[in-house]
Amino acid sequence: MRHIRSVVRSLVVDWELADLADTLELGVSELVTNVVRHVPDRRCSLLVARLTAGVRVEVTDGSAELPRRTAELLSDAESGRGLALLDAMVDKWGVSPAPGGGKTVWFECAPEPVPLR
C-alpha cells in the first residue's frame, strides 16, 4: 500500500496539485483496503486521472457487491468508517457498474479556489 500512496503523491505533485496529496492518498488507501477485505480474489485496477479542475480516482474490482456505509458505528469499532471518511474528505464519490461485471468505486477532488485579492 505504501508504494501505491507514493505513486499517487508523485502524480499530484507533478500535476502541481500537491495540496490534494493527503486526501488522495487516504481515499486510495480506503478503497484499495475495501477490495482487500471484501473482494474474494483481492484484485483491482486503479486509475488516477487529471481533470480540468482536480483529480478523479477509480478503483475497479470484479465483485458485484456494492459498498455499504455502516449506519451507526460504536465508538470502539475497528472498521466500517472508510466510506464515511471518504464522503467527508472528497468533493463527490459514487459507484458504477464495471464493463464485464464488477464495479468501479470512484471519487473526485478539486483544489481549494485561490482567494481574490
Secondary structure as GFF3:
##gff-version 3
##sequence-region A 1 117
A	DSSP	alpha_helix	2	14	.	.	.	ID=ss1
A	DSSP	three_ten_helix	18	20	.	.	.	ID=ss2
A	DSSP	alpha_helix	21	38	.	.	.	ID=ss3
A	DSSP	beta_strand	44	51	.	.	.	ID=ss4
A	DSSP	beta_strand	54	61	.	.	.	ID=ss5
A	DSSP	alpha_helix	82	89	.	.	.	ID=ss6
A	DSSP	beta_strand	92	97	.	.	.	ID=ss7
A	DSSP	beta_strand	103	109	.	.	.	ID=ss8
###
